[in-house]
Amino acid sequence: MRFVPIFALLIALSACQPLPHPFADNTPPPNSPLMTPPDSAGVMIEAVSGAPDKAAHGLAEAMAKALQDNDVPASTDARNSRSYLLQGKATTRDAGGGALQVTVAWEMHAPDGTLTGQQEASATLPAAAWSQGGDGISDLVGPAAPVLAKLIESKAPTPVPNNDPLIAVHPAIGAPGDGGQALATAMSAALRRSQVSLADFPGAAPSFIVDVTVAVAPPISGRQKVTIAWSLHRPDGAQVGQVKQENAVDAGSLDKVWGLTAYDAANAAAPGITALIEQAKRAAERPS
């Protein structure tokens, strides 16, 4: 079951001027659009049919990770009524020498079941690697993931040089499992949808930096307290402000893959980060 957190949000501001609190009730309601995946979509990936069990699930997990790396929330075990569904079907033929030519046909379906796109990827694998989901299965994911991601990706505005501030998001520190990169990827996607320009292109000099720290308390009665602190800094290290989130989760539930949980956290925190960016912009525009 997917954990859907409702984080308590606290914003600490370092500027002298007050900023309207973007979370009037301090906690977003469970059905808030801030708590849904990007584009109200996300992708649920099924185990690949026609593949040995380990390869079937390994391919699905690898595709989920590849889509997340392309700023698309993806999971192998969670979906909602607006999620896309990605299915894969594997076929094989003997390539000689104990190897197999494996082809996976990927199909993306919209929430209403409509086929929205297809991609195929092929690779030659040792038969043992295919049966065990070993080395080489990533070749059946990597070429297809960017194309599939474009079927539902958000379109961000092109940064305006010398006008839009550029934001860099650093990997999280202290996060268990894949949370370090997953949280950074999710926040980048959330900011991009908020029309915040990212310093993610060659030669970009960030105007602000989002740093993320995660603290996980020892388990108590099967639960763990997780604290996520999103801090907005200027390049010289001066802090503009912070958005802090806390919640209790099932012990060990974040030790491996964060999946959509990273997007839940980033979506809830992003409005606070964008508010801090706007505050800093207004402060810079005021006469000294």
Disulfide bonds with the S-S distance in Angstrom:
none
